[in-house]
Amino acid sequence: MTLLKLKTKFLEDLANLYPKEEILSFFSLLIDFILGLSKVDIALHPNRTIEENTLNFFYNALNDLQNEKPIQYIIGTTEFYGLPFYVNNNVLIPRPETEELVEWMLNKLNLQNSALKAQPSTLNILDIGTGSGCIAIALAKNLPDASVVAIDISTDALQIAQQNALLNKVNINFIEHDILNPKTLQSSSNIEQHLKFDIIVSNPPYVRHLEKQEITDNVLLHEPHLALFVENDNPLLFYDKIADFAKRNLTENGQIYFEINQYLGQETTRLLKEKGFKNIELKKDFLGNDRMVRGIYF
Ligand SMILES: C[S@@+](CC[C@H](N)C(=O)[O-])C[C@H]1O[C@@H](n2cnc3c(N)ncnc32)[C@H](O)[C@@H]1O
């Protein structure tokens, strides 16, 4: 089979599921992944033959795409904040709005440092619900002097996060913890005895079951529900527990950053206020949705 015929097959077989541009983008990602060829190569060598054994990979990928498996899980990698990340169905695929959270944090920290006219000092940072490790790793990469700890309840997610730290050559202390269960915090490892943290960040599960109908099948059928969903009647459960944890474990003037449910901006802000956080800021993402909140504890 030639490149051109295979491309035509992808366009035909996926036509009723995805727009043409998206199919072409899947195709070139797969060609790049398995053959190391660029879009230009595809255009210049339409009659290049694809070996029989390689074709099987494309047929499997086509089948996965027909089942709405995300392309990132098919090729096993994605990009976050300009860095490469391994992903599989044990971790949420990092989202652009989470890149905005990282960008916001880095801007704030740079502003603070320049206001203090200080060299960036060693920051102790904790990422709660690290998943692929994207937030922790992007911060560590951009704040080389920081000491970063990251926790998750999922052993499988932590394995991927660990591999991502190696891939990106950063040193992160990963700890398996259930943030909702203070007993595991006290009895298992020593997170509460760690030095206090200057910054605690979390993108916890925040999608209510009632919002399921807004979620497309590629997410619903393939991404880990442990990473996504919370009960309708207690959607801020993680924010509540993490804010309490932060009050015990932040340094003076320590900062908390959250990614939030777009429909719960006011409620999340109120929760932080009630917990005693100050200078609370709510920030919108590139789509204009309430998506991030930050507070200081002093
Ligand atoms: C929305 S995902 C965020 C993943 C990653 N930080 C990101 O931004 O892409 C939430 C993460 O919280 C983890 N998680 C769920 N329940 C938890 C719990 N009780 N304690 C610690 N982590 C938990 C999930 O395994 C998942 O990795």
The ligand as a Tripos MOL2 file, in Angstrom:
@<TRIPOS>MOLECULE
LIG
   27    29     1     0     0
SMALL
NO_CHARGES

@<TRIPOS>ATOM
      1 C1         -7.5480   16.1270   36.8780 C.3       1 LIG1
      2 S1         -6.2670   14.9280   37.1240 S.3       1 LIG1
      3 C2         -4.8620   15.9820   37.0220 C.3       1 LIG1
      4 C3         -3.6350   15.3130   36.4980 C.3       1 LIG1
      5 C4         -2.4770   16.2900   36.1960 C.3       1 LIG1
      6 N1         -2.0850   17.0140   37.3770 N.3       1 LIG1
      7 C5         -2.8890   17.2690   35.1140 C.2       1 LIG1
      8 O1         -3.0500   18.4500   35.4180 O.co2     1 LIG1
      9 O2         -3.0440   16.8360   33.9640 O.co2     1 LIG1
     10 C6         -6.4550   14.5770   38.8450 C.3       1 LIG1
     11 C7         -5.4200   13.5960   39.4520 C.3       1 LIG1
     12 O3         -5.7780   13.4120   40.8350 O.3       1 LIG1
     13 C8         -5.5420   12.0580   41.1800 C.3       1 LIG1
     14 N2         -6.3910   11.7320   42.3500 N.ar      1 LIG1
     15 C9         -7.7040   11.3680   42.3680 C.ar      1 LIG1
     16 N3         -8.1110   11.1480   43.6260 N.ar      1 LIG1
     17 C10        -7.0320   11.3790   44.4340 C.ar      1 LIG1
     18 C11        -6.8300   11.3080   45.8320 C.ar      1 LIG1
     19 N4         -7.8280   10.9730   46.6570 N.pl3     1 LIG1
     20 N5         -5.6040   11.6120   46.3370 N.ar      1 LIG1
     21 C12        -4.5820   11.9500   45.4960 C.ar      1 LIG1
     22 N6         -4.7180   12.0430   44.1550 N.ar      1 LIG1
     23 C13        -5.9320   11.7590   43.6230 C.ar      1 LIG1
     24 C14        -5.9010   11.2730   39.9440 C.3       1 LIG1
     25 O4         -5.2850    9.9890   39.9520 O.3       1 LIG1
     26 C15        -5.3990   12.2150   38.8390 C.3       1 LIG1
     27 O5         -4.0820   11.8780   38.4740 O.3       1 LIG1
@<TRIPOS>BOND
     1     1     2 1
     2     2     3 1
     3     2    10 1
     4     3     4 1
     5     4     5 1
     6     5     6 1
     7     5     7 1
     8     7     8 2
     9     7     9 1
    10    10    11 1
    11    11    12 1
    12    11    26 1
    13    12    13 1
    14    13    14 1
    15    13    24 1
    16    14    15 ar
    17    14    23 ar
    18    15    16 ar
    19    16    17 ar
    20    17    18 ar
    21    17    23 ar
    22    18    19 1
    23    18    20 ar
    24    20    21 ar
    25    21    22 ar
    26    22    23 ar
    27    24    25 1
    28    24    26 1
    29    26    27 1
@<TRIPOS>SUBSTRUCTURE
     1 LIG1         1 GROUP 0 **** ****
